[in-house]
């Protein structure tokens, strides 16, 4: 079977969200952590969608070229009809960090259609695109803000979003001549949408599509399926690309699960206020707060953290190690190598005290840590909250094979997310 759909996640949390999206719609999907070799492809069997998780969101343009060219070649040779560059649902990126325009320029060379489809919203996550402007929900009350006024994204420590018009934002990153199909057209006749796409594609190297509700996503899906039958196509956007392309089918029946018990280890590298709330609600855990400067500068401090975390896990306690500021403290600056040092710390804790359930909060943090732990892939296990999936990790190391791993972006998940993960014991 030739998979029709391939996706690259620019961080691991987003990549697992797309995995969950495809699997929950009843299609066979698997997420690799690098370009897979034939042996790993054979181990997972026939697939309708193949993903590769990466860390391009935190890379400079030169690094992105090195990362993405082999990805594009793999998916071209695999014969996918849609190549999806899965970016954050808020499209936050900068000219020198995670540049979406650079990723588009690289990957468009590996598909036949030279016009790129950009899906601007993911309504299921509270991300709405209207007349090319992106809005995002915030907080438990579901308030919606234009992105340049969003309480978190307008002040993001690495890639603050000061422009809500995605055409303007992407143009500033280097993507020129972006056409647009706005939501009123998407509510009407499918043939009119296709006709407008083809008209724009004659002159525009990219076309941005609004999405305010499920009807718009379905209309985009009809367009993607029609155009990808003619030529292989690059699509850029959040997991709404997968929601659009794959019509809901019969859910796959999984084999009966076996129980995974024992303590849970959580590492938090997210600065998001949402994550702070989730930590405060995690009353079943022993929480070890870590000063990032000490973590970076002192080997003695790192050893104390590792010893304390491993000892608590040995006593059967659930443990959160957090570099996030506490509720009343201002956010700290993000050191470039903090995620790398965090990955080494998590690796050492797990070496001393293996666990069967691991959670990581923070997009860049998740990418670094999971890439450091020797997994070769992630299968879908369950959906634990909107935008947050639990995956079944695959590794050649028997002590880490089939671990349950939850990865979450900073803004994702309900308040009791970490408590809910404690009840998520089933692994296959």
Backbone torsions as a table, in degrees:
resi	resn	phi	psi	omega
1	UNK	NA	131.5	175.1
2	UNK	-93.5	119.3	178.6
3	UNK	-61.5	140.2	178.4
4	UNK	-86.2	-14.7	-168.6
5	UNK	-136.0	130.0	173.5
6	UNK	-128.8	139.0	177.9
7	UNK	-133.5	146.7	172.3
8	UNK	-117.6	123.5	177.5
9	UNK	-93.5	127.6	-177.3
10	UNK	-77.2	-4.6	160.0
11	UNK	-148.9	166.7	-170.5
12	UNK	-72.4	-33.9	-178.5
13	UNK	-63.9	-45.8	178.2
14	UNK	-64.7	-36.6	179.7
15	UNK	-63.3	-38.9	179.1
16	UNK	-72.4	-28.5	176.1
17	UNK	-64.9	-40.7	177.1
18	UNK	-67.7	-39.5	175.0
19	UNK	-55.2	-48.1	179.9
20	UNK	-64.0	-39.7	-179.4
21	UNK	-59.5	-47.4	-178.7
22	UNK	-67.3	-46.4	-176.7
23	UNK	-63.8	-39.6	-178.8
24	UNK	-70.3	-16.4	175.8
25	UNK	-90.5	3.6	171.9
26	UNK	94.7	19.4	-177.8
27	UNK	-115.7	149.4	-177.2
28	UNK	-79.0	121.8	-176.2
29	UNK	-142.5	153.3	176.4
30	UNK	-150.3	146.4	-178.1
31	UNK	-113.3	116.0	175.2
32	UNK	-91.4	155.7	-179.3
33	UNK	-98.3	1.2	173.2
34	UNK	-163.6	172.4	175.8
35	UNK	-56.8	120.9	-172.7
36	UNK	-76.0	150.3	172.4
37	UNK	-88.9	167.2	-177.6
38	UNK	-57.1	-33.0	-179.2
39	UNK	-64.4	-46.0	179.6
40	UNK	-66.6	-37.8	176.9
41	UNK	-61.3	-40.5	-179.8
42	UNK	-67.3	-33.7	-178.2
43	UNK	-65.2	-31.4	-176.1
44	UNK	-93.9	-10.3	175.0
45	UNK	77.9	-166.5	-177.7
46	UNK	-66.3	137.9	-178.3
47	UNK	-132.8	149.8	172.4
48	UNK	-101.1	-13.7	177.3
49	UNK	-148.1	135.3	-179.2
50	UNK	-123.9	129.2	178.7
51	UNK	-117.6	155.1	171.7
52	UNK	-130.9	124.7	179.0
53	UNK	-90.9	135.3	-179.6
54	UNK	-138.1	-163.8	-177.5
55	UNK	-136.5	29.0	-176.3
56	UNK	-61.1	-24.3	-179.0
57	UNK	-59.9	-25.9	-178.2
58	UNK	-104.8	10.4	-173.3
59	UNK	-101.5	153.4	169.6
60	UNK	-78.1	161.1	-176.6
61	UNK	-53.8	-40.8	178.9
62	UNK	-62.8	-41.9	176.8
63	UNK	-63.8	-38.4	-179.8
64	UNK	-62.3	-39.6	179.1
65	UNK	-63.0	-43.6	178.4
66	UNK	-63.3	-38.5	-178.1
67	UNK	-72.2	-45.2	-165.3
68	UNK	-89.4	-25.6	-179.1
69	UNK	-60.2	-47.0	176.2
70	UNK	-64.2	-31.3	177.4
71	UNK	-64.1	-49.4	179.2
72	UNK	-59.6	-43.2	179.9
73	UNK	-63.5	-39.2	178.9
74	UNK	-61.8	-48.6	-177.9
75	UNK	-68.8	-35.1	175.5
76	UNK	-61.8	-46.6	-178.5
77	UNK	-68.8	-28.9	177.6
78	UNK	-70.9	-26.9	176.1
79	UNK	90.8	26.2	179.9
80	UNK	-67.6	151.2	177.8
81	UNK	-90.0	-32.1	175.0
82	UNK	-118.5	125.7	170.2
83	UNK	-107.8	114.9	-172.7
84	UNK	-106.7	117.2	169.5
85	UNK	-88.9	103.9	-174.8
86	UNK	-85.3	107.8	175.9
87	UNK	-103.9	175.1	178.0
88	UNK	-62.8	147.6	-178.7
89	UNK	-66.2	-12.9	175.4
90	UNK	-100.4	2.7	175.5
91	UNK	57.1	20.0	-177.6
92	UNK	-71.4	123.9	176.6
93	UNK	-163.6	165.5	-179.9
94	UNK	-130.1	170.8	-178.2
95	UNK	-63.5	-30.8	-177.6
96	UNK	-108.5	3.0	-177.9
97	UNK	-145.2	114.7	175.8
98	UNK	62.7	34.7	-171.9
99	UNK	-63.5	111.2	-177.5
100	UNK	-64.5	-33.9	178.5
101	UNK	-65.2	-38.5	177.4
102	UNK	-65.5	-44.4	178.3
103	UNK	-59.3	-42.2	179.5
104	UNK	-63.5	-44.1	179.6
105	UNK	-59.5	-40.2	-178.9
106	UNK	-70.1	-50.8	-169.9
107	UNK	-76.3	-24.2	-179.4
108	UNK	-63.8	-19.5	179.3
109	UNK	-72.9	-10.6	-175.4
110	UNK	-108.5	11.0	174.0
111	UNK	-126.2	162.6	-176.3
112	UNK	-80.7	-35.9	-177.6
113	UNK	-82.4	126.0	-175.7
114	UNK	-88.8	-3.3	173.4
115	UNK	-98.2	130.3	-175.8
116	UNK	-96.6	133.9	174.5
117	UNK	-90.7	124.6	177.7
118	UNK	-112.9	117.8	179.5
119	UNK	-96.3	116.7	-166.0
120	UNK	-89.4	-8.5	-178.1
121	UNK	-140.2	163.6	170.2
122	UNK	-137.6	85.1	-174.8
123	UNK	-55.5	-31.6	-179.1
124	UNK	-64.1	-19.6	177.6
125	UNK	-107.7	9.7	-177.7
126	UNK	75.4	33.7	175.8
127	UNK	-117.4	119.2	-172.1
128	UNK	-126.0	131.8	178.3
129	UNK	-116.7	120.0	-179.4
130	UNK	-132.2	123.4	-177.3
131	UNK	50.5	42.8	175.6
132	UNK	73.7	-0.6	178.1
133	UNK	-96.2	135.0	-176.0
134	UNK	-99.4	133.9	177.1
135	UNK	-122.1	150.2	-178.9
136	UNK	-141.4	142.7	177.6
137	UNK	-75.2	162.9	179.5
138	UNK	-152.9	133.6	172.6
139	UNK	79.5	170.2	-175.6
140	UNK	-65.9	-25.6	-178.3
141	UNK	-83.1	-3.8	174.9
142	UNK	73.3	21.9	176.0
143	UNK	-59.1	141.6	-176.2
144	UNK	-114.2	132.2	-177.1
145	UNK	-126.3	143.8	167.9
146	UNK	-62.0	143.5	-166.6
147	UNK	-60.4	-35.8	-179.6
148	UNK	-74.6	-4.1	174.3
149	UNK	-119.5	10.1	-178.3
150	UNK	-70.2	134.1	-175.4
151	UNK	-58.4	-29.9	179.6
152	UNK	-100.4	-53.0	-170.3
153	UNK	-69.0	-29.8	177.9
154	UNK	-70.5	-15.1	-179.2
155	UNK	-121.8	20.8	-178.6
156	UNK	-53.5	132.3	-174.2
157	UNK	-65.2	-24.6	-178.1
158	UNK	-107.4	-41.6	-175.7
159	UNK	-136.4	71.2	179.8
160	UNK	-62.8	138.0	-179.5
161	UNK	-96.5	104.8	-179.6
162	UNK	-102.7	3.4	-179.9
163	UNK	-137.0	122.6	-178.8
164	UNK	-89.1	-24.3	178.8
165	UNK	-74.6	110.3	-173.9
166	UNK	-64.6	-29.5	176.4
167	UNK	-65.2	-41.8	177.7
168	UNK	-67.7	-42.8	179.7
169	UNK	-60.4	-49.0	-178.4
170	UNK	-70.3	-32.9	175.5
171	UNK	-62.8	-40.6	178.4
172	UNK	-64.7	-26.1	177.7
173	UNK	-82.0	-11.6	177.5
174	UNK	119.1	3.7	179.5
175	UNK	-95.2	115.0	-173.1
176	UNK	-103.5	160.9	172.2
177	UNK	54.4	62.6	-179.5
178	UNK	-96.4	118.7	173.0
179	UNK	-80.2	174.1	-178.1
180	UNK	-147.2	139.4	169.0
181	UNK	-116.5	113.8	-173.6
182	UNK	-92.8	163.7	-167.4
183	UNK	-59.3	-33.1	-179.7
184	UNK	-58.4	-36.8	178.2
185	UNK	-68.6	-33.5	-177.8
186	UNK	-70.2	-15.6	177.9
187	UNK	-84.4	-6.9	-173.6
188	UNK	-105.5	-142.1	-172.0
189	UNK	-73.6	135.2	-179.1
190	UNK	-62.5	-36.9	-179.3
191	UNK	-65.0	-32.7	177.3
192	UNK	-67.1	-37.0	177.7
193	UNK	-64.7	-46.3	179.3
194	UNK	-61.9	-42.7	-179.5
195	UNK	-62.6	-41.8	179.5
196	UNK	-68.3	-39.9	175.9
197	UNK	-57.2	-48.6	-177.0
198	UNK	-67.5	-33.9	176.2
199	UNK	-64.2	-46.8	179.9
200	UNK	-67.1	-37.1	-176.9
201	UNK	-64.9	-20.3	178.1
202	UNK	-67.0	-23.5	-176.2
203	UNK	-125.9	-26.6	-173.2
204	UNK	-101.8	130.6	176.6
205	UNK	-74.7	-10.1	177.7
206	UNK	-150.4	146.9	177.7
207	UNK	-130.7	124.7	179.3
208	UNK	-93.9	131.5	-179.5
209	UNK	-113.0	127.1	174.7
210	UNK	-64.9	159.9	170.4
211	UNK	-155.9	113.5	179.2
212	UNK	-112.2	-23.3	-179.7
213	UNK	-155.0	179.5	-175.7
214	UNK	-63.6	-30.4	179.0
215	UNK	-63.6	-39.6	177.9
216	UNK	-66.9	-41.2	178.1
217	UNK	-61.5	-41.9	178.7
218	UNK	-64.2	-38.4	178.1
219	UNK	-65.0	-39.4	176.1
220	UNK	-63.6	-38.9	178.5
221	UNK	-61.2	-42.1	178.0
222	UNK	-62.1	-38.9	177.4
223	UNK	-65.5	-46.7	-178.8
224	UNK	-62.1	-42.0	-180.0
225	UNK	-66.0	-40.9	-179.9
226	UNK	-64.7	-48.4	-175.7
227	UNK	-72.6	-33.7	-179.7
228	UNK	-72.6	-19.2	173.3
229	UNK	-71.9	-27.0	179.0
230	UNK	-83.1	-47.2	-178.4
231	UNK	-146.5	145.9	172.8
232	UNK	-62.3	145.9	-164.6
233	UNK	-136.9	139.4	172.4
234	UNK	-93.5	128.6	175.2
235	UNK	-121.1	138.0	-179.3
236	UNK	-120.6	133.7	178.3
237	UNK	153.5	-175.3	179.6
238	UNK	-77.1	-164.2	-177.1
239	UNK	-69.1	-6.7	173.9
240	UNK	-63.3	-22.1	173.8
241	UNK	-61.5	-45.5	178.2
242	UNK	-69.3	-39.6	175.9
243	UNK	-58.0	-38.1	-178.9
244	UNK	-71.9	-49.1	-171.9
245	UNK	-67.5	-40.8	-176.7
246	UNK	-97.0	110.2	172.8
247	UNK	-68.4	146.3	-177.9
248	UNK	-62.4	129.5	179.7
249	UNK	-121.0	-160.8	178.4
250	UNK	-77.9	121.4	179.4
251	UNK	-56.2	142.6	179.5
252	UNK	-70.6	136.0	176.8
253	UNK	-86.7	116.1	-178.8
254	UNK	-88.6	156.3	175.8
255	UNK	-65.9	156.5	-179.7
256	UNK	-56.2	134.8	-177.6
257	UNK	-79.2	157.5	168.9
258	UNK	-103.2	155.4	-175.5
259	UNK	-82.6	137.5	174.3
260	UNK	-113.1	117.2	-175.5
261	UNK	-120.1	-172.0	179.1
262	UNK	96.2	177.6	-175.0
263	UNK	-68.7	156.2	178.2
264	UNK	-107.4	136.2	175.2
265	UNK	-111.6	127.3	179.7
266	UNK	-121.8	133.8	172.0
267	UNK	-120.1	129.6	-177.0
268	UNK	-115.5	119.2	173.8
269	UNK	-119.9	9.9	-177.7
270	UNK	-85.2	142.2	176.2
271	UNK	-97.7	3.4	-172.2
272	UNK	-68.4	140.3	172.8
273	UNK	-58.8	-32.1	177.7
274	UNK	-60.3	-43.4	179.8
275	UNK	-66.8	-36.6	176.8
276	UNK	-58.5	-43.2	178.9
277	UNK	-62.6	-41.0	-179.6
278	UNK	-65.8	-36.9	176.7
279	UNK	-65.8	-44.0	-179.4
280	UNK	-60.9	-30.5	-178.9
281	UNK	-86.3	-5.6	-175.3
282	UNK	-86.2	71.2	-171.0
283	UNK	-78.7	-11.5	179.1
284	UNK	-87.3	0.0	-174.7
285	UNK	-108.4	152.0	163.1
286	UNK	-86.0	120.4	-175.4
287	UNK	-104.5	123.2	177.9
288	UNK	-109.7	105.0	179.5
289	UNK	-83.2	135.7	-172.7
290	UNK	-123.2	131.4	174.5
291	UNK	-78.8	119.4	-176.8
292	UNK	-57.7	-37.0	-179.7
293	UNK	-63.6	-41.2	177.2
294	UNK	-65.6	-40.3	179.4
295	UNK	-59.4	-38.9	-177.6
296	UNK	-79.1	-33.4	-168.2
297	UNK	-102.8	-18.5	-170.7
298	UNK	-124.9	116.3	176.0
299	UNK	-67.6	-32.0	177.7
300	UNK	-64.8	-41.4	179.0
301	UNK	-64.4	-42.0	177.9
302	UNK	-61.8	-41.6	-179.9
303	UNK	-64.2	-39.0	178.7
304	UNK	-63.9	-41.6	178.6
305	UNK	-61.7	-46.9	-178.9
306	UNK	-61.4	-46.1	-179.8
307	UNK	-61.1	-46.7	-177.8
308	UNK	-64.7	-41.8	179.8
309	UNK	-66.8	-45.7	-179.4
310	UNK	-64.0	-39.4	179.7
311	UNK	-65.3	-42.7	179.3
312	UNK	-64.8	-41.3	177.2
313	UNK	-63.3	-38.9	178.4
314	UNK	-62.3	-29.0	177.6
315	UNK	-82.4	1.0	179.4
316	UNK	87.3	10.6	-179.8
317	UNK	-83.4	146.0	169.7
318	UNK	-80.5	137.6	-169.7
319	UNK	-127.6	133.7	168.1
320	UNK	-113.9	122.7	168.5
321	UNK	-105.0	122.6	-172.5
322	UNK	-128.9	128.4	171.1
323	UNK	-95.7	1.0	-179.5
324	UNK	-72.3	146.6	175.6
325	UNK	-64.5	149.8	177.6
326	UNK	-73.5	170.2	-166.2
327	UNK	-53.6	-40.0	-174.8
328	UNK	-95.4	2.0	-178.2
329	UNK	-94.7	149.0	175.6
330	UNK	-71.3	154.3	177.8
331	UNK	-62.2	140.7	174.9
332	UNK	-86.8	163.3	177.0
333	UNK	-74.1	153.2	-177.2
334	UNK	-93.5	106.6	175.8
335	UNK	-70.7	142.4	-173.6
336	UNK	-61.4	-33.8	-175.1
337	UNK	-102.2	12.3	-179.1
338	UNK	-64.3	-41.6	-179.7
339	UNK	-64.2	-36.6	179.8
340	UNK	-66.6	-44.5	178.1
341	UNK	-65.5	-38.4	177.5
342	UNK	-61.3	-39.0	179.5
343	UNK	-62.1	-42.4	178.7
344	UNK	-65.3	-36.8	179.2
345	UNK	-65.0	-47.0	179.8
346	UNK	-62.5	-41.9	178.2
347	UNK	-57.1	-43.7	-177.6
348	UNK	-70.4	-39.4	176.4
349	UNK	-59.4	-45.8	-178.4
350	UNK	-70.2	-29.4	176.4
351	UNK	-66.3	-40.7	-178.8
352	UNK	-78.1	-34.3	-178.3
353	UNK	-141.5	86.8	-179.6
354	UNK	-60.7	144.2	174.5
355	UNK	-129.0	166.7	179.7
356	UNK	-106.8	-5.3	178.4
357	UNK	-135.1	126.8	-176.0
358	UNK	-133.7	136.5	174.6
359	UNK	-127.4	141.4	179.6
360	UNK	-133.9	131.4	179.3
361	UNK	-112.7	130.0	-179.5
362	UNK	118.5	126.7	-175.2
363	UNK	-63.0	-56.5	179.8
364	UNK	-63.6	-40.2	179.7
365	UNK	-60.5	-45.3	-179.8
366	UNK	-60.7	-44.7	-178.3
367	UNK	-59.9	-46.5	-178.4
368	UNK	-65.4	-46.3	-174.1
369	UNK	-69.3	-49.6	-178.1
370	UNK	-62.1	-38.4	177.3
371	UNK	-65.1	-20.3	-177.3
372	UNK	-89.9	-13.8	-169.6
373	UNK	-94.2	0.9	172.8
374	UNK	85.1	9.5	173.2
375	UNK	-70.5	150.1	173.3
376	UNK	-108.4	-10.5	178.3
377	UNK	-171.6	170.3	179.5
378	UNK	-135.0	128.7	172.9
379	UNK	-102.7	158.2	179.6
380	UNK	-73.6	135.7	175.5
381	UNK	-114.8	-56.2	-176.8
382	UNK	-165.8	164.8	174.6
383	UNK	-103.8	124.7	-174.8
384	UNK	-104.1	-22.9	177.2
385	UNK	-163.9	164.4	179.7
386	UNK	-60.0	118.4	-179.2
387	UNK	84.9	1.7	-179.6
388	UNK	-128.5	120.8	-179.7
389	UNK	-113.5	156.1	168.7
390	UNK	-104.4	130.7	-177.5
391	UNK	-113.7	157.2	175.3
392	UNK	-102.7	108.2	-174.2
393	UNK	-76.7	141.1	176.6
394	UNK	-114.8	132.5	-176.9
395	UNK	-147.2	152.2	172.6
396	UNK	-78.3	-10.2	174.9
397	UNK	-88.6	114.7	-174.2
398	UNK	-61.2	-27.0	-179.7
399	UNK	-73.2	-15.1	-178.7
400	UNK	-118.7	-7.3	179.5
401	UNK	-69.9	134.9	177.9
402	UNK	66.8	27.4	168.2
403	UNK	-69.2	150.4	170.5
404	UNK	-88.3	125.5	-176.0
405	UNK	-127.0	124.0	175.5
406	UNK	-109.9	123.0	177.1
407	UNK	-115.5	132.5	-179.2
408	UNK	-136.1	136.8	170.9
409	UNK	-71.8	162.3	-173.2
410	UNK	-55.4	-41.8	-174.0
411	UNK	-91.0	-1.3	-171.1
412	UNK	-91.5	151.2	171.4
413	UNK	97.8	151.0	178.2
414	UNK	-80.5	172.2	-172.4
415	UNK	-59.6	-38.2	-175.8
416	UNK	-95.1	29.1	-174.8
417	UNK	-56.8	-49.4	-176.8
418	UNK	-68.2	-34.3	175.2
419	UNK	-65.4	-40.6	179.3
420	UNK	-63.1	-36.5	-179.0
421	UNK	-62.3	-28.0	178.1
422	UNK	-62.9	-30.3	-179.5
423	UNK	-87.4	-2.7	-177.1
424	UNK	-92.5	84.9	-169.3
425	UNK	-108.9	-4.2	-171.3
426	UNK	-89.0	124.9	173.8
427	UNK	-130.2	146.9	-177.4
428	UNK	-100.4	NA	NA
